[in-house]
Amino acid sequence: MAMAMAMARSGPTRAWPRHLLGRVTASERFLGYGALPIGAVLAGALATGLRTAAWVICVAQALCVLALVLSSIH
């Protein structure tokens, strides 16, 4: 996890101009940490039906793999 966090932070540092870096970082954190409560609520809703949660996760995983296969990242 720590390695992924470090890698995720190194990209914007090089991509954005220095005078915008603070705003970009603040926006990333706002969106990232703001999504945590939404994910927690959705996870709680899915946990009520374990079979449904398993299917949702399977479909989400398949869509992620499909998006990666169809993208230019190979």
C-alpha positions in Angstrom: 0.0 0.0 0.0 2.8 2.4 0.9 4.5 1.8 -2.5 1.2 2.4 -4.4 0.7 5.7 -2.5 4.3 6.8 -3.3 3.8 5.9 -7.0 0.5 7.7 -7.1 2.0 10.9 -5.7 5.0 11.0 -8.0 3.0 11.3 -11.2 1.2 14.6 -10.6 4.4 16.1 -9.2 6.0 15.9 -12.6 2.8 16.4 -14.7 1.5 19.7 -13.2 3.1 23.1 -13.2 4.6 24.0 -9.8 2.2 26.9 -9.2 -0.8 24.5 -9.5 0.6 21.6 -7.6 -1.0 22.6 -4.2 -4.4 22.9 -5.8 -4.1 19.6 -7.6 -3.0 17.8 -4.5 -5.9 19.3 -2.5 -8.4 18.4 -5.1 -7.1 14.8 -5.3 -7.3 14.4 -1.5 -10.7 16.0 -1.4 -12.1 13.6 -4.0 -10.2 10.6 -2.6 -11.1 11.0 1.0 -14.6 12.2 0.1 -15.2 8.9 -1.6 -14.4 6.9 1.5 -17.7 7.4 3.3 -19.6 6.7 0.1 -17.7 3.5 -0.3 -18.4 2.6 3.3 -22.1 3.1 2.9 -22.2 1.1 -0.3 -20.2 -1.7 1.3 -22.6 -1.8 4.2 -25.5 -2.0 1.8 -23.9 -4.8 -0.1 -23.0 -6.7 3.1 -26.7 -7.2 3.8 -26.9 -9.5 0.9 -23.7 -11.6 0.6 -24.6 -13.3 -2.6 -25.5 -10.0 -4.3 -22.2 -8.5 -3.1 -20.2 -11.4 -4.6 -21.9 -10.8 -8.0 -21.3 -7.1 -7.9 -17.6 -7.6 -7.1 -17.3 -10.2 -9.9 -18.9 -7.8 -12.4 -16.8 -4.9 -11.3 -13.6 -7.0 -11.6 -14.6 -8.1 -15.1 -15.2 -4.5 -16.1 -11.8 -3.4 -14.7 -10.1 -6.2 -16.7 -12.0 -5.3 -19.8 -11.1 -1.6 -19.5 -7.5 -2.5 -19.0 -7.4 -4.8 -22.0 -9.1 -2.2 -24.3 -7.0 0.7 -23.1 -3.6 1.7 -24.5 -1.9 0.5 -21.3 -0.4 -2.9 -22.2 
